[in-house]
Amino acid sequence: MPASENLHPTFDRLLSRAEKEARLRQRARVIWLYGLSGSGKSTLANALERKLHADKFTTHLLDGDNVRSGLNRDLGFSDADRAENIRRVAEVAKLFVEAGVVVIAAFITPQRALRELARGLVGAEDFLEVYVSASFEECARRDPKGIYAKAGAGQVKQFTGRDSAFEPPAPGEASLVLDTEAMTPGQSLEKLHALVASRIHFS
């Protein structure tokens, strides 16, 4: 007998998302920042959460390295594991949305199919796709975690942007594109905050 036959969901008896959003005075959304390692995703995610916290919004930040050190520590970097990593994160993000919380997710998410997977699980209306753009060369120059140096020495396999392809969004595909080579961190944060604030404002 399939395990699903023994499941009896009680979603219809739970306190509604609308009731939780009304209590928190905000609209729950998922802000999904993606781009190459070193592009500035985590920096922007942290800065955005602090700014929204100062604005008195209730948020939760999901960061790639943090999640892989706990929930997804059993996953590698094969195509199948990358997909499962994103699936789990999107399911967690969806749970937070149902709780009325604004979720900020920072994950490389290199393939369009992975971003479509996340959007499909969360729901298009609740999903803000933000591409944090920087060239491979610039990210390698920054190398905040020393991972590009390790990849160059052959110590990191299936490295995104070199061994494994990164697919940038097609024109109009992302809700926002932040070119962190052309803009300062402050300018990028200002544009990101303006977009998010317009989508989570409660009325």
N, C-alpha and C positions, 0 to 999 in steps of 0.2 A: 504494500500500500504506500503511495507517495506521501512524503511527510506533509505536503501541503493539505492533504485531506484531514489532517489532525489539527489544523490551524483554525482559529475562530476569532478573527480580528474584531475589535470593539471600537473602531474609529467613530462610529455613529454616536457613541455615548460619551466621547471625550469633550472637554471644554473646547470651544471652537477657536480657530485662529483669529477670527474677527474680534472675539471677546478679549483675547490676549493683546492684540494690536491696540484695541481701544484703551486697555489699561496702561500700556506702555506709551501710547500716543505716538505711534510710528507705523509705517508700512514696512513689513519684513521683505527683504530682498537679498539676493546673493550677488555680490560684486566679485567677479572671477577675473583676477589679474593673471596674465600669462605672458611668457616670453623666455628668452634664453637665460641660463644661469648668469647672474651678474648684471642683468638688464636694469635692475632696480625694483623688482616686484615686491620683495620683502620690505625694503625700505619704505616704499610708498604705502604698502598695506599697514605697516606699523604706524606711520604718520597719519594715515586716514583714520585708523581706529582711535588714536589719541584725540584727533580733532573732533570726531563724532562724539566721543565720550565727553569732551568739553562742551559740546552742544546738547548734552544730556540724552543722547540716544543710547539704547542698549545694543551692544554688539558682541560678536565673537569672531576671532581670527583663526583661520585654519591655514597653517603654513606647511609647505611640502616636507621640509626636513623634520619638523616636529611630528607630523603625522607618520612619517616613515620610521621614526624612532619608537613609536608606540603601536597604534592601531594597525599600521601596515608594515611592521617590521619584518613580516614573513615574505614580503614581495621583493623581487629583483627588478631588472630594467628591460626584460624582454617585452615584446609588443603585447603579449597576453597579460603580463604583470602590470604594465603601464595602464592598460585598460581597466584592470581590476582596481588599481590604485585610485583612478579617477571615479570609477563607479562607487566605491565605498565612500569617498569624500563627498560626492554629490548626494548620496543617500543621507549622510550625516548632515550636510548643509540643508537638505530638505526638512529634516527633523527640527532643526533650529528655526527655519522659516515658519513651520507649523506652530512653533512656540512664540512667534511674533518678533524674533530677533533678526537684526541686520547682520548678515554673514559676509565676512571678507575672506576670500580664498586666494592664496598665492601659490600657483603651481605652474611648472613649465608648460604642460599640456601641449606638446609639440605638434600634434596632428589634428586636422579639422574634425576627423571622425570622433576624437576624444572630446573635443569641445561640444560637438553635437550630442554626444552621449550625456555629458553633464547637463546641457541645456534641456534635453529631453526629460531627464529625471527630475530636475528642479522645477521645470515649467518655464516656457519662454517669457511669460509676463513677469516672472520674478528674477530673471537671469540677466545681469548686466555684464557683457563681455568686454573686458578692457585689455587691449594689447599693449604691453610695455615693450617698446621697440628700441633695440640697440644692436649694432652689427656684431658678428662673432668676434671680429678683430678688437672692437672696443671693449667687449665683455672680457676678452682674454687679457687686455691691458689692465682692466680694473682688477679682475681675478680676486674678489674679496675673500673667498674661501680657499684659495690656492688650488682649486680643482682643475683649472686649465693647465697649470704647470704639471699636475699629476697626469692629466690626460695626455699631454705632450710627451711625457716620459713612459707612456704605455701602462700606467698604473690604474687607469679608469677605462673600462670597456663600455661600448655602446653609448659613447658620449654624444649628447644632443648637439647638433650643429656641425659635427665632424663625422662620427661613425654612424649616427642616427639622424635622419633628416628632421628639420624644423619647418613646418608649413605656416607661413604668415597668413593672416586673413585676407580674403579677397576684398576689394573696395566695397565699403558699406556693410561688411559682415560684422565688424565689431561695433559695440556701442560707442567706444572711444579708443583712439590711438594716441599714446603718449610716447613721443620720441625723446628719450632721455639723453640722447646725444645733442639734440638741438635746444632742449629746455633745461633749466635748472630744476633741482628737486622741489623747490618752492613753487615754481610755475606749474610743474606737473601736478603737484598736490592741489593747487588751486583749481585747476581744470577738473581733476578727479572729484574733488569735494563738491564742486558746483553741480556736476552730473548726479552724484549720489544723493545730495540733499534734495534735489528736485524730485527724486523718485521715492524717497522714504518719508517725505513730509506728510503728516496726518491731517486730514481735513474731513 
